[in-house]
Amino acid sequence: MGLRALRRIGLPDRYDRAVDTRLAITSKRDLRRYADRPVPEDVLVRCLDAGRLAGSARNRQPWRFVVVESRELKDRLAETVYEPGNLRGAAVAVAIVGKSGLDTGRCAQNVMLAAWNEGVGSCPNGMPDPAGTAELLGLGEGEEVAIVLSLGYPAFDSRPQRRSPDEWSARANRKPLDELVERR
């Protein structure tokens, strides 16, 4: 069913941007330039819920989210990451609190892929001093920030559907698969 047919039957606009999983993975790029446009609460909740649903070792779910929407706090938070500009223009920042590792990485990837499915771009941001970031965010003793995600609508026309997953894959600035796979 085409986009016009979906609109005729009254499906919400968010379906205009929905992409299949492979297309989402192959077309998603870390985004560093954002439009001056807020991320609606329902979209943000769906992204955070995708992070909540990430698998984790022994189902410990070792994360929580600190959502930073205040311009002032976001600007201060930007000074704690390697590339401050990634956060300054974003509509929202999400600090994933927990020990850095596979589980929090899976959580972060779920948030970013869910965001892309909603037409929202993202970028993971590392920190030279995670303890300083934790202090700025008022975290408790022993709590760590694993990663800070910047989220916002792209400042450009992103349309993942303009290429097939195979075309996106071929254009990716990544090592060829045959250099990464060893079979025995």
C-alpha positions in Angstrom: 0.0 0.0 0.0 1.4 3.4 -1.0 1.8 6.5 1.1 -1.2 8.2 -0.5 -3.4 5.2 0.2 -2.2 5.2 3.8 -3.1 8.9 4.1 -6.6 8.2 2.6 -7.4 5.6 5.2 -6.3 8.0 7.9 -3.1 6.5 9.4 -1.1 8.9 11.4 1.7 10.9 9.8 4.4 8.9 11.7 3.8 6.0 9.3 5.2 8.3 6.6 8.6 7.9 8.1 8.5 4.3 9.3 11.2 2.1 7.8 11.9 -1.6 7.9 14.7 -2.8 10.2 17.3 -3.4 7.5 16.7 0.0 5.9 16.8 1.7 9.4 20.2 0.0 10.1 21.7 0.7 6.7 20.5 4.3 6.3 21.1 5.5 9.9 24.0 7.8 10.2 25.2 9.7 13.3 23.6 13.1 13.1 25.3 16.3 14.2 23.1 19.0 12.7 19.6 19.3 13.9 16.6 21.4 12.9 15.2 23.9 15.4 12.2 21.7 16.2 11.2 19.9 19.4 10.8 16.1 19.6 7.2 15.4 20.7 6.8 13.7 24.0 5.1 10.6 22.5 8.0 10.2 20.1 10.6 10.5 22.9 8.7 8.0 25.0 8.7 5.5 22.2 12.5 5.9 21.8 13.1 5.5 25.6 10.8 2.5 25.7 12.8 0.9 22.9 15.9 1.4 25.1 14.0 -0.1 28.1 13.2 -3.2 26.1 16.9 -3.9 25.2 18.1 -7.3 26.2 20.6 -7.5 29.0 22.7 -10.2 30.7 20.6 -12.1 33.2 17.8 -9.6 32.5 19.4 -7.1 34.9 18.5 -4.1 32.9 21.4 -2.1 34.3 20.4 1.3 33.1 18.2 4.3 33.6 17.7 7.5 31.6 18.3 11.1 32.5 16.5 13.2 29.9 17.9 16.7 29.5 15.6 19.2 27.7 16.6 22.5 29.4 18.8 24.6 27.0 20.9 25.8 29.9 21.7 22.3 31.3 22.2 20.9 27.8 24.8 23.6 27.1 26.6 22.7 30.3 26.3 19.0 29.5 27.8 19.7 26.1 31.0 20.9 27.7 31.4 17.4 29.2 31.4 15.4 25.9 34.1 15.1 23.3 32.2 17.1 20.6 30.1 19.8 22.4 28.4 20.9 19.1 26.7 17.5 18.9 24.6 18.4 21.9 24.1 22.1 21.6 21.8 21.9 18.5 20.0 18.8 19.6 16.4 19.0 20.8 17.1 16.7 23.7 19.9 14.8 25.3 19.6 11.4 27.0 22.2 10.3 29.4 22.2 6.5 29.8 23.2 5.9 33.4 24.9 2.5 34.1 28.2 0.9 33.6 29.5 1.2 30.0 29.4 -2.1 28.2 27.4 -4.4 26.0 24.1 -4.0 27.8 24.1 -0.2 27.8 25.3 -0.3 24.2 22.4 -2.4 23.2 20.1 0.0 25.1 21.6 3.0 23.3 21.4 1.3 19.9 17.7 0.5 20.5 17.0 4.2 21.4 18.8 5.4 18.3 17.2 3.0 15.9 13.7 3.7 17.3 14.5 7.4 16.9 15.4 6.9 13.3 12.2 5.0 12.7 10.4 8.2 13.9 12.4 10.4 11.6 14.6 11.6 14.5 18.4 11.6 14.2 20.8 10.8 16.9 24.5 10.7 17.8 26.3 8.9 20.7 28.6 11.1 22.6 31.5 9.9 24.7 33.0 11.8 27.6 36.6 12.5 28.6 35.5 12.7 32.3 32.4 10.5 32.9 32.6 11.3 36.7 32.3 15.0 35.9 29.2 14.4 33.7 27.7 12.3 36.5 28.3 15.2 39.0 26.8 17.7 36.6 23.7 15.6 36.3 23.4 15.2 40.1 23.8 11.4 40.0 24.2 9.4 43.2 27.4 8.0 44.6 28.8 5.2 42.4 26.4 6.0 39.5 28.1 6.3 36.1 27.0 7.8 32.7 27.7 5.2 30.0 26.9 7.4 27.1 25.1 10.6 26.2 22.8 10.5 23.2 21.8 13.7 21.3 18.4 13.5 19.6 16.7 15.8 17.1 15.1 16.1 13.7 17.7 16.4 10.9 18.5 19.8 9.6 18.3 18.3 6.1 15.9 16.0 4.1 16.9 12.6 5.4 14.4 10.3 3.6 15.9 6.8 4.1 13.6 5.4 1.4 15.4 7.3 -1.3 17.8 4.3 -1.5 17.4 0.6 -1.0 19.2 -1.1 1.9 21.7 -2.6 -0.5 22.5 0.9 -1.9 22.9 2.3 1.6 25.2 -0.6 2.5 27.3 -0.1 -0.7 27.7 3.6 0.1 28.6 3.2 3.7 32.1 4.3 4.8 32.8 0.9 6.3 35.2 -1.9 5.8 34.0 -4.4 3.2 32.3 -7.4 4.8 34.8 -9.8 3.3 37.6 -8.2 5.3 35.7 -8.8 8.5 34.4 -12.3 8.1 36.6 -15.4 8.6 35.0 -18.8 8.0 36.4 -22.1 9.3 
